[in-house]
Structures are given as structure tokens and as C-alpha cells.
Amino acid sequence: MKTRRRINLGKLLLMALFAVPLLGCSTPRVTDYAQQQPQLNLADYFNGRVVAHGLFQKRNGVVARRFTVVMDGQWQGNHGVLDETFYNDDGSTERRIWRLTQHPDGRFTGHADDVVGEAQGQQSGNAFHWKYTLRLPVDGREYDVQFDDWMFLMDQRVMLNRATMRKFGINLGQVLLSFSKE
């Protein structure tokens, strides 16, 4: 009887060890923020000029790049163009032009020249969740990197953004941004 209890207790402990990490795997959904204020209207926020200050932080915490982004957005109906110019701390500049579509159910889709396939996003409450694959040039080569962006409207002028970058499911680092609407 004692042997059987030890085996059952051992199985129970083993199951618990495997179950505990799974409990932390649930990720938030954008709809979890449906009641959060102020309500984000992405098309309104990115209509006109927005300036952002940001940084890329490697997975070990080292800040590898700082940058400023000047964005000019124009919307006509449910279609928008967001023209972004990046000013990097090393003196280089980059440009990305997003072509965005707002769908009636709160979803957004987007395309840009360096985006592989179609970007998919959803807004709800004060939050916007955006996923896409970006083709990044690094040391003369190009790498397809997955971005998982979360944006949160803090007030009518300020929005915060945290994007996790992954390649083959491995976390490469995070991009942190603070947007300010002019």
C-alpha cells in the first residue's frame, strides 16, 4: 500500500511540474481591454502627425538601438496611409509606408514593402494588438522576424507600445515606443 501511494504521489508531483508552466502560457486577448478607457480609435489617433521615441532592447536587456519616428497619417473612409520615417541613433534613417484597412469588426489589415504577407490587428477598448512579419536587413543580409505589438492609449495624446521580436519562436528582444500625437 505504501509503495502504491508513493507511485501515485510521484505521478501527481510529475504532473504538477508539467502543468505549472502551462498555466503561465495563457496570453491576453485584445478583448480583455474592451472596457478600458480612453477608447482607442486607431484611425483617429494616426490621422495627422505623430512622433514616437523608442528603443530596441536585446533579450539580455542591453539597449542596442534608440530612435525617433515621425509618422504622418491620412485616412479616407476605412483606408489609411501611415508614412513613417525612422531616425536612428547611429545617424541612419529608414522609411516605411503602411497601407492600412479598417474592417467593421475592429480588425485592421496592413501592408508595407518590408512586411512579409499581411499584418493583422484588432482594436478593443484602449488597446491594439498587431502581428506581422518584417524583413529586416542586418549586416548585408535579410531576416524575416515576427513582431507581436501591443499598443495602449494612455490619454488623447500619448500611446505606449511594446513589441516582442521573434525568429523561429525564439525571443530576440523587445521594441519599446512612446507615441505623442501633435
BALO-609048 format. One record per residue: residue number from 1; residue in one letter; x, y, z of N, C-alpha, C, CB in turn. Coordinates in Angstrom, 3 decimals. Each point is the difference from the previous one (the first is absolute). Glycine has a CB too. Example, Ala and Ser with C-alpha at 12.3 -4.5 7.8 and 13.67 -1.06 7.14 Angstrom:
residues 2
{pt 1,'A',{13.190,-5.690,7.800},{-0.890,1.190,0.000},{0.900,1.200,0.000},{-1.892,-1.173,1.246}},
{pt 2,'S',{1.542,2.223,-1.966},{0.820,1.190,0.060},{-0.770,1.090,0.730},{1.184,-0.628,-2.145}},
end
This chain:
residues 182
{pt 1,'M',{0.819,-1.197,0.000},{-0.819,1.197,0.000},{0.861,1.259,0.000},{-1.792,-1.260,1.202}},
{pt 2,'K',{2.866,1.289,-0.394},{0.871,1.164,0.023},{0.672,0.203,-1.345},{0.374,-0.343,2.439}},
{pt 3,'T',{0.043,-0.734,-3.085},{0.641,0.106,-1.310},{-0.950,0.620,-1.000},{1.416,-1.994,0.506}},
{pt 4,'R',{-2.660,1.549,-0.497},{-0.989,0.547,-0.928},{-0.228,1.493,0.260},{-1.100,-2.264,-0.139}},
{pt 5,'R',{1.061,2.681,1.384},{-0.173,1.414,0.333},{1.194,0.817,-0.487},{-1.379,-0.639,2.006}},
{pt 6,'R',{2.566,0.112,-1.863},{1.190,0.702,-0.465},{-0.044,0.171,-1.520},{1.319,-0.932,1.941}},
{pt 7,'I',{-1.725,-0.099,-2.631},{-0.089,0.079,-1.457},{-1.056,1.028,-0.397},{0.721,-2.415,-0.212}},
{pt 8,'N',{-1.882,2.371,0.830},{-1.055,0.959,-0.307},{0.429,1.421,0.349},{-1.710,-1.783,0.400}},
{pt 9,'L',{2.369,1.938,0.731},{0.486,1.312,0.402},{1.073,0.477,-0.981},{-0.515,-0.518,2.425}},
{pt 10,'G',{1.380,-0.397,-2.852},{1.027,0.328,-0.979},{-0.609,0.424,-1.322},{1.533,-1.607,1.111}},
{pt 11,'K',{-2.561,0.885,-1.570},{-0.672,0.374,-1.245},{-0.665,1.368,0.147},{-0.380,-2.435,-0.543}},
{pt 12,'L',{-0.224,2.652,1.686},{-0.674,1.265,0.251},{0.997,1.164,-0.027},{-1.729,-1.210,1.376}},
{pt 13,'L',{2.880,1.036,-0.742},{1.019,1.048,0.001},{0.538,0.254,-1.406},{0.611,-0.631,2.345}},
{pt 14,'L',{-0.406,-0.441,-3.095},{0.485,0.130,-1.367},{-1.013,0.748,-0.868},{1.308,-2.131,0.273}},
{pt 15,'M',{-2.575,1.797,-0.127},{-1.047,0.700,-0.753},{-0.035,1.474,0.386},{-1.344,-2.125,-0.137}},
{pt 16,'A',{1.505,2.415,1.421},{-0.019,1.385,0.467},{1.168,0.782,-0.593},{-1.118,-0.730,2.131}},
{pt 17,'L',{2.290,0.104,-2.212},{1.164,0.668,-0.572},{-0.230,0.378,-1.459},{1.457,-1.268,1.577}},
{pt 18,'F',{-2.152,0.406,-2.322},{-0.292,0.313,-1.399},{-1.147,0.990,-0.138},{0.819,-2.260,-0.624}},
{pt 19,'A',{-1.751,2.258,1.551},{-1.179,0.867,-0.096},{0.312,1.443,0.369},{-1.417,-1.968,0.527}},
{pt 20,'V',{2.304,2.187,0.437},{0.272,1.360,0.468},{0.484,0.901,-1.127},{0.549,-0.926,2.243}},
{pt 21,'P',{0.419,0.516,-3.074},{0.403,0.897,-1.092},{-1.130,0.296,-0.982},{2.294,-0.897,0.232}},
{pt 22,'L',{-3.201,-0.047,-0.420},{-1.107,0.222,-0.932},{-0.952,1.068,0.499},{0.195,-2.358,-0.732}},
{pt 23,'L',{-0.312,2.510,2.044},{-0.898,1.009,0.551},{0.447,1.402,-0.398},{-0.514,-1.523,1.922}},
{pt 24,'G',{1.820,1.731,-2.071},{0.517,1.297,-0.377},{-0.041,0.241,-1.495},{1.433,-0.094,1.986}},
{pt 25,'C',{-1.900,-0.866,-2.775},{0.017,0.132,-1.451},{-1.198,0.746,-0.553},{1.267,-2.094,-0.072}},
{pt 26,'S',{-2.265,2.335,0.898},{-1.152,0.713,-0.538},{0.411,1.441,-0.268},{-1.629,-1.506,1.247}},
{pt 27,'T',{1.264,1.989,-2.402},{0.353,1.354,-0.386},{-1.247,0.864,0.007},{1.923,-0.840,-1.393}},
{pt 28,'P',{-1.742,2.139,1.614},{-1.173,0.862,-0.008},{-0.596,0.089,-1.404},{0.956,1.308,1.919}},
{pt 29,'R',{-2.238,-1.057,-1.956},{-0.699,0.267,-1.262},{-0.318,1.484,-0.028},{-0.994,-2.357,-0.118}},
{pt 30,'V',{0.941,2.928,-1.049},{-0.270,1.427,-0.099},{-1.376,0.322,0.580},{1.465,0.145,-2.043}},
{pt 31,'T',{-2.397,-1.081,1.968},{-1.344,0.234,0.543},{0.000,0.076,1.530},{-0.947,-1.182,-1.989}},
{pt 32,'D',{2.025,0.736,2.631},{0.112,0.153,1.458},{0.005,1.475,0.396},{1.274,-2.163,0.122}},
{pt 33,'Y',{-0.983,3.052,-1.068},{0.114,1.432,0.275},{-1.212,0.785,-0.499},{2.474,-0.235,-0.141}},
{pt 34,'A',{-3.541,-0.454,-0.206},{-1.176,0.632,-0.604},{-0.580,1.134,0.845},{-0.485,-2.172,-1.083}},
{pt 35,'Q',{0.544,2.063,2.391},{-0.590,1.019,0.873},{0.997,1.073,0.431},{-1.581,-1.731,0.794}},
{pt 36,'Q',{2.831,1.619,-1.225},{1.028,0.957,0.418},{-0.154,1.333,-0.727},{1.552,-1.907,0.473}},
{pt 37,'Q',{-1.306,2.967,0.268},{-0.114,1.361,-0.517},{1.367,0.652,-0.021},{-2.351,0.182,0.865}},
{pt 38,'P',{2.605,0.779,-1.702},{-0.914,0.500,-1.026},{-0.083,-0.977,-1.172},{0.534,2.363,0.679}},
{pt 39,'Q',{-1.649,-2.363,-1.366},{-0.192,-0.873,-1.154},{0.937,0.433,-1.120},{-2.413,-0.409,0.643}},
{pt 40,'L',{3.098,-0.558,-1.220},{0.906,0.255,-1.113},{-0.759,-0.082,-1.317},{1.934,-0.917,1.328}},
{pt 41,'N',{-1.768,1.936,-2.146},{-0.440,-0.043,-1.389},{1.275,0.172,-0.815},{-2.375,0.951,0.479}},
{pt 42,'L',{2.922,-2.062,-0.951},{1.303,-0.005,-0.655},{0.051,0.940,-1.196},{0.300,-2.339,0.756}},
{pt 43,'A',{-1.363,2.363,-1.557},{-0.036,0.870,-1.177},{0.050,1.471,0.409},{-1.314,-1.746,-1.244}},
{pt 44,'D',{0.630,2.113,2.322},{0.061,1.381,0.483},{1.376,0.323,0.561},{-2.447,-0.080,0.507}},
{pt 45,'Y',{3.001,-0.844,0.282},{1.292,0.265,0.648},{1.103,0.186,-1.049},{-0.734,-1.341,2.014}},
{pt 46,'F',{0.758,0.481,-3.028},{1.043,0.078,-1.023},{-0.440,0.800,-1.225},{0.850,-2.196,0.799}},
{pt 47,'N',{-1.702,3.188,-0.585},{-0.378,0.939,-1.053},{0.697,1.313,0.330},{-2.275,-1.134,-0.436}},
{pt 48,'G',{3.234,1.529,-0.393},{0.816,1.171,0.291},{1.386,-0.438,0.450},{-2.053,1.318,0.625}},
{pt 49,'R',{2.761,-0.431,0.048},{1.385,-0.267,0.412},{0.052,-0.600,1.402},{0.781,1.892,-1.450}},
{pt 50,'V',{0.030,-2.950,1.562},{0.294,-0.638,1.284},{1.512,-0.201,0.049},{-2.295,-1.175,0.126}},
{pt 51,'V',{2.896,1.474,1.020},{1.431,-0.210,0.190},{0.181,-1.037,1.094},{0.552,2.372,-0.735}},
{pt 52,'A',{0.386,-3.295,0.517},{0.273,-1.045,0.992},{1.487,-0.025,0.323},{-1.955,-1.363,-0.836}},
{pt 53,'H',{2.250,1.033,2.080},{1.373,-0.235,0.443},{0.058,-1.446,0.464},{0.381,2.451,0.686}},
{pt 54,'G',{0.670,-3.156,-1.120},{0.049,-1.417,0.331},{1.401,-0.548,0.105},{-2.149,-0.228,-1.115}},
{pt 55,'L',{2.181,-1.047,1.461},{1.257,-0.720,0.085},{-0.232,-1.479,-0.253},{0.892,1.695,1.620}},
{pt 56,'F',{0.176,-2.348,-2.083},{0.002,-1.455,-0.131},{0.893,-0.542,1.100},{-0.401,0.079,-2.524}},
{pt 57,'Q',{-0.154,-1.008,3.295},{0.703,-0.617,1.117},{0.157,-1.488,-0.300},{-0.917,1.718,1.650}},
{pt 58,'K',{2.174,-2.186,-1.694},{0.256,-1.416,-0.232},{-0.587,-0.825,1.138},{2.099,0.558,-1.277}},
{pt 59,'R',{-2.227,-1.861,1.044},{-0.613,-0.868,1.019},{0.789,-0.018,1.300},{-0.915,-1.398,-1.830}},
{pt 60,'N',{2.201,1.780,1.802},{0.790,0.051,1.236},{-0.124,1.348,0.705},{1.588,-1.634,-1.009}},
{pt 61,'G',{-2.419,2.536,0.451},{-0.252,1.284,0.638},{0.841,1.150,-0.530},{-0.615,-1.276,1.979}},
{pt 62,'V',{1.606,0.992,-2.797},{0.872,1.043,-0.533},{-0.756,0.817,-1.050},{2.044,-1.435,0.440}},
{pt 63,'V',{-1.990,2.757,-0.306},{-0.613,0.881,-0.993},{0.945,0.065,-1.196},{-1.227,1.374,1.786}},
{pt 64,'A',{0.765,-1.858,-2.939},{0.830,-0.084,-1.198},{-0.233,1.163,-0.960},{-0.027,-2.467,0.248}},
{pt 65,'R',{-1.126,3.115,-0.147},{-0.304,1.097,-0.919},{-1.053,0.910,0.617},{0.567,-1.452,-1.985}},
{pt 66,'R',{-0.376,2.756,1.783},{-1.002,1.000,0.368},{-0.397,0.725,-1.278},{0.942,0.281,2.370}},
{pt 67,'F',{-2.179,0.189,-2.428},{-0.472,0.643,-1.227},{-1.191,0.906,0.280},{0.813,-1.959,-1.324}},
{pt 68,'T',{-1.061,2.840,0.362},{-1.183,0.855,-0.013},{-0.726,-0.302,-1.309},{1.102,1.847,1.438}},
{pt 69,'V',{-2.422,-1.891,-1.380},{-0.804,-0.252,-1.188},{-0.963,1.169,-0.186},{0.191,-2.524,0.301}},
{pt 70,'V',{-0.195,3.085,-1.508},{-0.981,1.028,-0.353},{-0.979,-0.654,-0.959},{1.661,1.938,0.315}},
{pt 71,'M',{-2.945,-1.919,0.063},{-1.044,-0.671,-0.773},{-1.036,1.011,-0.461},{0.367,-2.124,1.291}},
{pt 72,'D',{-0.699,2.029,-2.561},{-1.068,0.825,-0.558},{-1.069,-0.938,-0.544},{1.607,1.905,-0.578}},
{pt 73,'G',{-2.805,-1.806,1.135},{-1.093,-0.875,-0.403},{-1.123,0.755,-0.674},{0.588,-1.495,1.862}},
{pt 74,'Q',{-1.191,0.844,-2.844},{-1.172,0.553,-0.679},{-0.995,-1.123,-0.212},{1.379,1.794,-1.147}},
{pt 75,'W',{-2.630,-1.536,1.514},{-1.071,-0.984,-0.147},{-1.083,0.545,-0.900},{0.497,-0.929,2.264}},
{pt 76,'Q',{-0.991,0.057,-3.112},{-1.179,0.291,-0.811},{-0.911,-1.201,0.153},{1.276,1.480,-1.676}},
{pt 77,'G',{-2.381,-1.273,2.376},{-0.894,-1.121,0.286},{0.723,-1.021,0.850},{-1.238,0.373,-2.152}},
{pt 78,'N',{1.214,-1.623,1.710},{0.634,-1.058,0.797},{1.411,-0.342,-0.495},{-2.277,-0.913,0.473}},
{pt 79,'H',{2.857,1.770,-1.320},{1.359,-0.227,-0.515},{0.923,1.114,0.476},{-0.922,-1.193,-2.030}},
{pt 80,'G',{2.099,0.788,2.499},{0.960,0.976,0.476},{1.398,-0.278,-0.505},{-1.398,0.312,1.999}},
{pt 81,'V',{2.189,0.748,-2.037},{1.418,-0.094,-0.338},{0.758,0.617,1.160},{-0.420,0.104,-2.530}},
{pt 82,'L',{1.376,-0.847,3.075},{0.833,0.473,1.098},{1.443,0.005,-0.498},{-1.611,-0.903,1.786}},
{pt 83,'D',{2.149,2.097,-1.991},{1.350,0.195,-0.528},{0.935,0.224,1.184},{-0.877,0.985,-2.194}},
{pt 84,'E',{1.779,-1.947,2.438},{0.892,0.040,1.159},{1.443,0.239,-0.448},{-1.544,-1.553,1.258}},
{pt 85,'T',{2.217,2.492,-0.599},{1.428,0.198,-0.203},{0.696,-0.220,1.338},{-0.389,1.649,-1.914}},
{pt 86,'F',{1.358,-2.575,1.919},{0.754,-0.360,1.201},{1.343,0.718,-0.020},{-1.143,-2.260,0.116}},
{pt 87,'Y',{1.477,2.936,0.975},{1.293,0.658,0.175},{0.732,-0.754,1.102},{-0.893,2.290,-0.749}},
{pt 88,'N',{1.885,-3.087,0.357},{0.705,-0.878,0.936},{1.170,0.714,0.669},{-0.669,-1.963,-1.391}},
{pt 89,'D',{1.047,1.463,2.580},{1.072,0.629,0.770},{1.364,-0.091,-0.686},{-1.281,-0.543,2.050}},
{pt 90,'D',{1.441,-0.314,-3.040},{1.266,-0.088,-0.733},{0.037,0.948,-1.199},{0.196,-2.379,0.731}},
{pt 91,'G',{-1.251,3.219,-0.889},{-0.057,0.960,-1.092},{-0.720,-0.506,-1.245},{2.096,0.908,0.878}},
{pt 92,'S',{-2.408,-2.205,-0.933},{-0.703,-0.548,-1.162},{-1.491,0.315,0.075},{1.709,-1.837,-0.171}},
{pt 93,'T',{-2.361,1.800,-0.985},{-1.446,0.190,-0.054},{-0.614,-1.154,-0.780},{0.247,2.523,0.132}},
{pt 94,'E',{-1.503,-2.781,0.166},{-0.775,-1.029,-0.695},{-1.396,0.557,-0.230},{1.347,-1.904,1.049}},
{pt 95,'R',{-2.021,1.365,-2.052},{-1.363,0.441,-0.281},{-0.887,-1.211,-0.241},{0.852,2.162,-0.979}},
{pt 96,'R',{-2.039,-2.123,1.521},{-1.002,-1.050,-0.214},{-1.326,0.699,-0.253},{1.231,-1.691,1.489}},
{pt 97,'I',{-1.922,1.257,-2.527},{-1.328,0.543,-0.300},{-0.999,-1.134,0.145},{0.938,1.769,-1.588}},
{pt 98,'W',{-1.784,-1.647,2.605},{-1.061,-0.978,0.242},{-1.227,0.379,-0.795},{0.888,-0.474,2.295}},
{pt 99,'R',{-1.539,-0.514,-2.899},{-1.313,0.160,-0.627},{-0.956,-0.850,0.845},{0.959,0.406,-2.399}},
{pt 100,'L',{-1.856,0.263,3.096},{-0.840,-0.639,1.007},{-1.461,-0.027,-0.428},{1.598,0.746,1.763}},
{pt 101,'T',{-2.292,-1.790,-1.335},{-1.441,-0.106,-0.212},{-0.658,-0.302,1.331},{0.313,-0.793,-2.384}},
{pt 102,'Q',{-1.324,1.582,2.721},{-0.787,-0.226,1.215},{-1.257,-0.769,-0.396},{0.892,2.128,1.113}},
{pt 103,'H',{-1.132,-3.229,-0.431},{-1.172,-0.830,-0.277},{-1.082,0.304,1.033},{1.451,-1.820,-1.019}},
{pt 104,'P',{-2.716,1.580,0.691},{-1.109,0.375,0.894},{0.045,-0.652,1.381},{-1.342,0.302,-2.031}},
{pt 105,'D',{1.982,-1.454,2.163},{0.011,-0.715,1.283},{1.164,0.400,0.909},{-1.110,-1.886,-1.159}},
{pt 106,'G',{1.797,2.989,0.862},{1.120,0.445,0.830},{1.343,-0.557,-0.442},{-1.589,0.172,1.865}},
{pt 107,'R',{1.588,-1.017,-2.884},{1.260,-0.541,-0.517},{0.649,0.996,-0.950},{-0.883,-2.344,0.234}},
{pt 108,'F',{2.198,2.239,-0.331},{0.769,0.773,-0.964},{0.905,-0.959,-0.754},{-0.079,2.086,1.451}},
{pt 109,'T',{0.303,-1.797,-2.718},{1.011,-0.710,-0.771},{0.926,1.056,-0.584},{-1.569,-1.959,-0.545}},
{pt 110,'G',{2.809,1.550,0.264},{0.951,0.962,-0.518},{1.076,-0.631,-0.845},{-0.452,1.373,1.961}},
{pt 111,'H',{1.020,-0.545,-2.826},{1.095,-0.409,-0.874},{1.043,1.109,-0.024},{-1.556,-1.425,-1.417}},
{pt 112,'A',{2.811,1.035,1.272},{1.111,0.921,-0.237},{1.040,-0.774,-0.795},{-0.437,1.343,2.149}},
{pt 113,'D',{1.321,-0.636,-2.810},{0.970,-0.658,-0.873},{0.881,-1.013,0.733},{-0.010,2.049,-1.390}},
{pt 114,'D',{0.347,-1.795,2.649},{0.867,-0.916,0.746},{-0.773,-0.940,0.925},{1.769,1.730,-0.114}},
{pt 115,'V',{-3.091,-1.773,-0.032},{-0.836,-0.927,0.766},{-0.301,-1.209,-0.879},{-1.026,1.899,1.363}},
{pt 116,'V',{1.285,-3.081,-0.830},{-0.232,-1.245,-0.730},{-1.456,-0.399,0.218},{2.438,-0.740,0.252}},
{pt 117,'G',{-3.198,0.637,-1.316},{-1.411,-0.358,0.134},{-0.806,1.175,0.509},{0.638,-2.371,0.426}},
{pt 118,'E',{-1.643,2.064,0.367},{-0.944,1.007,0.483},{0.080,0.120,1.515},{-1.514,-0.468,-1.946}},
{pt 119,'A',{1.599,1.692,2.426},{-0.062,0.259,1.436},{-1.449,-0.113,0.445},{2.035,1.517,-0.093}},
{pt 120,'Q',{-2.249,-2.073,1.281},{-1.346,-0.186,0.552},{-0.078,0.657,1.365},{-0.286,-2.163,-1.266}},
{pt 121,'G',{-0.757,2.937,1.494},{-0.156,0.665,1.286},{-1.448,0.081,0.418},{2.041,1.300,-0.467}},
{pt 122,'Q',{-2.226,-0.986,1.755},{-1.343,0.132,0.578},{0.062,1.082,1.065},{-0.576,-2.446,-0.462}},
{pt 123,'Q',{-0.408,3.333,0.466},{-0.074,0.992,1.071},{-1.210,-0.289,0.865},{1.141,1.726,-1.438}},
{pt 124,'S',{-0.990,-1.420,2.722},{-1.096,-0.179,0.953},{0.311,0.837,1.234},{-0.509,-2.351,-0.858}},
{pt 125,'G',{-0.448,3.166,1.283},{0.239,0.857,1.160},{1.143,0.957,-0.280},{-0.839,-1.799,1.527}},
{pt 126,'N',{1.831,1.823,-0.627},{1.154,0.880,-0.196},{1.185,-0.715,-0.645},{-0.758,1.304,1.971}},
{pt 127,'A',{0.547,-2.536,-2.458},{1.110,-0.836,-0.476},{-0.095,-0.316,-1.489},{0.138,-0.977,2.273}},
{pt 128,'F',{1.044,0.744,-2.839},{0.121,-0.480,-1.371},{1.068,-1.082,-0.006},{-0.713,2.247,-0.991}},
{pt 129,'H',{0.370,-3.416,0.443},{0.939,-1.124,-0.109},{0.255,-0.241,-1.473},{-0.809,-1.055,2.172}},
{pt 130,'W',{2.089,1.023,-2.559},{0.417,0.014,-1.397},{1.087,-1.036,-0.186},{-0.594,2.444,-0.246}},
{pt 131,'K',{0.451,-3.344,-0.735},{1.004,-1.024,-0.290},{0.384,0.056,-1.473},{-0.909,-1.465,1.843}},
{pt 132,'Y',{2.213,1.332,-2.089},{0.480,0.028,-1.377},{1.424,-0.547,-0.049},{-1.481,1.986,-0.531}},
{pt 133,'T',{1.922,-2.291,-0.685},{1.374,-0.433,-0.232},{0.704,1.097,-0.784},{-0.650,-2.468,0.021}},
{pt 134,'L',{1.777,2.915,0.497},{0.762,1.080,-0.601},{1.315,-0.549,-0.548},{-1.056,1.677,1.574}},
{pt 135,'R',{1.387,-1.299,-2.779},{1.280,-0.393,-0.607},{1.030,1.067,0.375},{-1.150,-1.222,-1.954}},
{pt 136,'L',{2.086,0.850,2.848},{0.985,0.942,0.524},{1.375,-0.220,-0.616},{-1.287,0.101,2.128}},
{pt 137,'P',{1.929,0.983,-2.610},{1.377,-0.129,-0.466},{0.964,0.059,1.187},{-0.630,1.049,-2.214}},
{pt 138,'V',{1.532,-2.027,2.295},{1.009,-0.033,1.063},{1.315,-0.438,-0.634},{-1.737,-0.532,1.812}},
{pt 139,'D',{2.736,1.413,-1.748},{1.344,-0.310,-0.505},{-0.021,-0.561,-1.420},{0.705,-0.430,2.345}},
{pt 140,'G',{-1.451,1.067,-3.240},{-0.022,-0.408,-1.391},{-0.900,-1.175,-0.328},{2.248,0.854,-0.085}},
{pt 141,'R',{-2.921,-1.415,1.075},{-0.940,-1.102,-0.230},{-1.378,0.431,0.470},{1.833,-1.732,0.267}},
{pt 142,'E',{-2.853,0.983,-0.680},{-1.374,0.294,0.426},{-0.546,-1.163,0.808},{-0.365,1.447,-2.027}},
{pt 143,'Y',{-0.361,-1.103,3.087},{-0.596,-1.001,0.883},{-1.477,0.314,0.181},{2.204,-0.355,1.192}},
{pt 144,'D',{-3.048,-0.665,-1.260},{-1.426,0.151,0.272},{-0.221,-0.199,1.493},{-0.633,-0.813,-2.331}},
{pt 145,'V',{0.147,1.855,2.989},{-0.167,0.019,1.449},{-1.470,0.267,0.315},{2.393,0.809,0.346}},
{pt 146,'Q',{-2.959,-1.588,0.582},{-1.396,0.161,0.385},{-0.107,1.039,1.110},{-0.499,-2.389,-0.655}},
{pt 147,'F',{-0.453,3.307,0.476},{-0.283,1.036,0.995},{-1.368,-0.261,0.616},{1.424,1.683,-1.253}},
{pt 148,'D',{-1.497,-1.550,2.555},{-1.243,-0.095,0.757},{-0.126,1.311,0.769},{0.109,-2.575,0.202}},
{pt 149,'D',{-0.878,3.510,-0.748},{-0.124,1.368,0.519},{-1.233,0.158,0.886},{1.171,0.842,-2.042}},
{pt 150,'W',{-0.993,-0.180,3.160},{-1.105,0.410,0.862},{0.108,1.504,0.201},{-0.085,-2.268,1.175}},
{pt 151,'M',{-0.988,2.997,-1.507},{-0.058,1.444,0.195},{-1.127,0.315,0.970},{0.923,0.430,-2.322}},
{pt 152,'F',{-0.654,0.540,3.225},{-0.991,0.403,0.999},{-0.108,1.515,0.032},{0.477,-2.060,1.367}},
{pt 153,'L',{-1.676,2.576,-1.629},{-0.251,1.435,0.051},{-0.066,0.428,1.460},{-1.248,-0.055,-2.214}},
{pt 154,'M',{2.111,1.002,2.580},{0.068,0.481,1.384},{-0.917,1.212,0.208},{2.371,-0.845,0.160}},
{pt 155,'D',{-2.357,1.739,-1.122},{-0.910,1.141,-0.035},{-0.125,0.400,-1.468},{0.643,0.808,2.370}},
{pt 156,'Q',{-1.266,0.296,-2.659},{-0.255,0.350,-1.406},{1.278,0.294,-0.788},{-2.194,0.909,0.720}},
{pt 157,'R',{3.306,-0.649,-0.042},{1.265,0.305,-0.678},{1.009,-1.140,0.042},{-0.393,2.359,0.569}},
{pt 158,'V',{0.440,-3.126,0.519},{1.082,-0.968,0.224},{-0.488,-1.439,-0.148},{1.095,1.639,1.538}},
{pt 159,'M',{-0.318,-2.419,-2.298},{-0.242,-1.437,-0.113},{1.345,-0.702,0.213},{-1.986,0.324,-1.618}},
{pt 160,'L',{1.969,-1.411,2.370},{1.192,-0.805,0.236},{-0.078,-1.280,-0.815},{0.240,0.959,2.316}},
{pt 161,'N',{0.922,-1.433,-2.778},{0.078,-1.175,-0.856},{1.141,-0.890,0.468},{-0.949,1.294,-1.949}},
{pt 162,'R',{0.648,-2.587,2.065},{1.030,-1.009,0.278},{-0.135,-1.078,-1.060},{-0.004,0.474,2.517}},
{pt 163,'A',{1.081,-0.713,-3.232},{-0.003,-1.022,-1.051},{1.058,-1.043,0.334},{-0.795,1.674,-1.743}},
{pt 164,'T',{0.397,-2.925,1.709},{0.942,-1.095,0.187},{0.413,-0.500,-1.373},{-1.031,-0.652,2.232}},
{pt 165,'M',{2.346,0.486,-2.423},{0.542,-0.496,-1.268},{0.440,-1.447,0.190},{0.755,2.334,-0.684}},
{pt 166,'R',{-1.157,-3.189,-0.287},{0.371,-1.418,0.062},{0.448,-0.479,-1.375},{-1.633,-0.380,1.887}},
{pt 167,'K',{2.515,-0.603,-1.854},{0.431,-0.705,-1.209},{0.002,-1.473,0.354},{1.424,1.960,-0.863}},
{pt 168,'F',{-2.149,-2.776,0.104},{-0.157,-1.432,0.281},{-0.520,-0.228,1.423},{1.862,-0.508,-1.621}},
{pt 169,'G',{-2.710,1.420,2.108},{-0.567,-0.123,1.337},{0.934,0.431,1.117},{-1.346,-1.832,-0.887}},
{pt 170,'I',{2.570,2.225,0.552},{0.976,0.415,1.014},{-0.082,1.511,0.176},{1.532,-1.943,-0.574}},
{pt 171,'N',{-1.642,2.382,1.812},{-0.102,1.412,0.325},{1.335,0.688,-0.298},{-1.740,-0.494,1.782}},
{pt 172,'L',{1.713,1.490,-2.670},{1.200,0.765,-0.339},{0.128,1.263,0.839},{-0.138,-0.899,-2.311}},
{pt 173,'G',{-1.002,1.421,2.768},{0.010,1.228,0.781},{-1.332,0.709,-0.101},{2.453,0.211,-0.357}},
{pt 174,'Q',{-2.450,1.025,0.856},{-1.224,0.791,0.002},{0.272,1.406,-0.511},{-0.878,-1.353,1.918}},
{pt 175,'V',{-0.146,1.893,-2.577},{0.005,1.397,-0.411},{-0.990,0.714,0.914},{0.611,-0.542,-2.450}},
{pt 176,'L',{-0.164,1.631,3.056},{-0.849,0.819,0.853},{-0.131,1.371,-0.642},{0.709,-1.264,2.090}},
{pt 177,'L',{-1.958,1.766,-2.149},{-0.265,1.289,-0.644},{-0.980,0.809,0.837},{0.427,-1.013,-2.267}},
{pt 178,'S',{-0.231,2.320,2.254},{-0.959,0.919,0.561},{-0.420,0.944,-1.119},{1.011,-0.170,2.346}},
{pt 179,'F',{-2.291,0.086,-2.756},{-0.547,0.849,-1.053},{-0.568,1.281,0.618},{-0.526,-2.037,-1.422}},
{pt 180,'S',{0.667,3.141,0.697},{-0.583,1.257,0.436},{-0.661,0.655,-1.211},{1.741,0.284,1.851}},
{pt 181,'K',{-3.043,-0.066,-1.738},{-0.761,0.615,-1.101},{0.149,1.521,0.102},{-1.676,-1.943,-0.054}},
{pt 182,'E',{2.063,2.543,-1.065},{0.185,1.461,-0.014},{-1.321,0.700,-0.215},{2.319,-0.282,-0.877}},
end
